Amino acid sequence: MSFKKMLARLGIGSARVDTRLEHDTVRAGGDLRGAVHIQGGHTPQRIDRIDLHLMAQYLQRDNDRRSALNTVVRTWRIANPFTLEPQEVKELPFSLRMPAHTPLTERGSPVWLKTALDIDNALNPEDSDRIHVLPHPSLQTVLDAVLHLGLQWKNAYCEAGPPLGRDEPFVQELEFHSGPAWQGPPRTLALLPFPTEDGLELILDIDRGPRGLTSLLEGTALEGGRRQRLVLSPADLSRGVISVSEALATHLR
């Protein structure tokens, strides 16, 4: 084996990867576009595949301890095996449809795109790019409706919990509290959105005490909280913010 090949196996003088996004902001359910730029190293290298991983971070609670874990939300393969020649430059454009349930990042946990090259008999180069995820249009309508009622958005985070039919080990929770424009008794609202092909399913927990998501999702009767489900069809959502806010109001008041 030549000295250059030995160094390449150690990652020295090996191929380099840089993913460049057209925009780092994308709406859940929308398209993320960009290109993967690859620069060859000092020796020919076989690239077995190039994968793009949509990554998210969530919290795992263990009694009073919390740890942040990373997970893959979706993976796309954008290249099959090929040989990258020394100093060769390749550009691989892509357009990725973001899952409807991609966690939103405003007030929330980080989401990023990880590019991974699988190189035969060598360290695999990677690249990570943070992205800002806006709510899916159906969830945006719900958020606007909640704010229209006078609640204020406090927090959004991903936490370990049953994903209700999805593969990810987490759910995203959105927290609201009553603001100056709220007309009624003080309220806190925990909202868990689950986009479906037929609309949007919401789990609402009103005036919830200190407890975890497991009891919320398993339907355990909990003192001091009011847990409800609300399913909004495409027709419901198409009626707009005022109509959705009226549907939410019946659960909140």
Residue pairs with C-beta under 8 A, 6 or more apart in sequence:
2 43
4 13
4 42
4 43
5 43
7 13
7 14
7 42
8 14
8 41
8 42
8 43
8 45
8 122
9 121
9 122
9 123
10 122
10 123
11 122
11 123
11 125
13 41
13 42
13 43
14 41
14 45
14 119
14 122
14 123
14 125
15 38
15 39
15 40
15 41
15 45
15 47
15 84
15 117
15 119
15 125
16 38
16 39
16 41
16 125
17 36
17 37
17 38
17 39
17 50
17 115
17 117
17 125
17 126
17 127
18 36
18 37
18 39
18 127
19 34
19 35
19 36
19 37
19 52
19 113
19 115
19 127
19 129
20 34
20 35
20 37
21 32
21 33
21 34
21 113
21 129
21 131
22 33
22 34
23 33
24 129
24 130
24 131
24 132
25 131
25 132
25 133
25 134
26 32
26 98
26 131
26 132
26 133
26 134
27 98
27 133
27 134
27 135
27 136
27 137
28 98
28 99
28 100
28 101
28 102
28 104
28 133
28 134
28 135
28 136
28 139
28 195
29 97
29 98
29 99
29 100
29 102
29 136
29 137
29 195
30 97
30 98
31 95
31 96
31 97
31 98
32 95
32 96
32 98
32 113
32 131
33 93
33 94
33 95
33 96
34 93
34 94
35 91
35 92
35 93
35 94
36 50
36 52
36 78
36 79
36 91
36 92
36 94
36 115
37 89
37 90
37 91
38 47
38 50
38 84
38 88
38 89
38 90
38 91
38 92
38 117
39 87
39 88
39 89
40 84
40 85
40 86
40 87
40 88
40 89
41 84
41 86
41 87
42 86
43 86
44 83
44 84
44 85
44 86
45 83
45 84
45 119
45 120
45 122
46 81
46 82
46 83
46 84
46 119
46 120
47 79
47 81
47 82
47 83
47 84
47 117
47 118
47 119
47 120
48 81
48 118
48 119
48 120
49 77
49 79
49 80
49 81
49 117
49 118
50 77
50 78
50 79
50 92
50 115
50 116
50 117
50 118
51 75
51 76
51 77
51 78
51 115
51 116
51 118
52 75
52 76
52 77
52 78
52 94
52 96
52 113
52 114
52 115
52 116
53 72
53 74
53 75
53 113
53 114
53 115
53 116
54 72
54 73
54 74
54 75
54 96
54 98
54 99
54 102
54 111
54 113
55 70
55 71
55 72
55 73
55 111
55 112
55 113
55 114
55 128
56 70
56 71
56 73
56 102
56 103
56 109
56 110
56 111
56 158
56 168
56 170
57 68
57 69
57 70
57 71
57 109
57 110
57 111
57 158
58 68
58 69
58 71
58 109
58 157
58 158
58 159
58 160
58 169
58 170
59 66
59 67
59 68
59 69
59 109
59 157
59 158
59 159
59 160
60 66
60 67
60 68
60 69
60 159
60 160
61 159
61 160
61 212
69 160
69 169
71 168
71 169
71 170
73 99
73 102
73 103
73 111
73 168
74 98
74 99
76 94
76 96
78 92
78 94
79 92
84 90
98 133
100 136
100 138
100 195
101 136
101 166
101 168
101 193
101 194
101 195
102 111
102 133
102 136
103 109
103 111
103 133
103 156
103 158
103 172
104 133
104 134
104 135
104 139
104 156
104 172
105 111
105 131
105 132
105 133
106 132
106 134
106 156
107 153
107 154
107 155
107 156
108 155
108 156
108 157
108 158
108 172
109 156
109 157
109 158
109 172
110 130
111 130
111 131
111 133
112 128
112 129
112 130
112 131
113 128
113 129
113 131
114 126
114 127
114 128
115 126
115 127
115 128
115 129
116 124
116 126
117 124
117 125
117 126
118 124
119 125
134 140
135 143
136 195
136 200
138 195
138 199
138 200
138 232
138 234
138 237
139 193
139 195
139 200
141 237
141 240
141 241
141 244
142 191
142 193
142 200
142 202
142 232
142 244
142 248
143 153
143 174
144 241
144 244
145 241
145 242
145 244
145 245
145 247
145 248
146 153
146 176
146 189
146 191
146 245
146 248
147 153
148 241
148 242
148 245
149 182
149 245
149 248
149 249
149 252
150 178
150 179
150 180
150 181
150 182
150 183
151 176
151 177
151 178
151 179
151 182
151 187
151 189
152 176
152 177
152 178
152 179
153 174
153 175
153 176
154 175
154 176
154 177
155 174
155 175
156 172
156 173
156 174
156 175
157 172
157 173
158 170
158 171
158 172
158 173
159 170
159 171
159 172
159 173
159 212
159 213
160 169
160 170
160 213
161 169
161 170
161 171
161 212
161 213
161 214
161 216
161 217
162 171
162 214
162 217
162 218
163 169
163 170
163 171
164 171
164 194
164 217
165 194
171 192
171 194
171 213
171 217
172 192
172 193
173 190
173 191
173 192
173 213
174 190
174 191
174 192
174 193
175 188
175 189
175 190
175 191
176 188
176 189
176 191
177 186
177 187
177 188
177 189
178 184
178 186
178 187
178 188
184 252
184 253
187 206
187 207
187 252
188 206
188 207
188 208
189 204
189 205
189 206
189 252
190 204
190 205
190 208
190 216
191 202
191 203
191 204
191 205
192 202
192 203
192 205
192 213
192 216
192 217
193 200
193 201
193 202
194 200
194 201
194 202
194 203
195 201
198 233
198 234
199 231
199 232
199 233
199 234
199 236
199 237
200 231
200 232
200 237
201 229
201 230
201 231
201 232
202 229
202 230
202 231
202 232
203 216
203 217
203 227
203 228
203 229
204 227
204 228
204 229
204 230
204 248
204 251
204 252
205 216
205 225
205 226
205 227
205 228
206 225
206 226
206 227
206 228
206 251
206 252
207 224
207 225
207 226
208 216
208 222
208 224
208 225
208 227
209 222
209 223
209 224
209 225
211 222
211 225
215 222
216 222
216 227
219 227
228 251
230 247
230 248
230 251
232 244
232 247
236 243
236 244
236 247
237 244
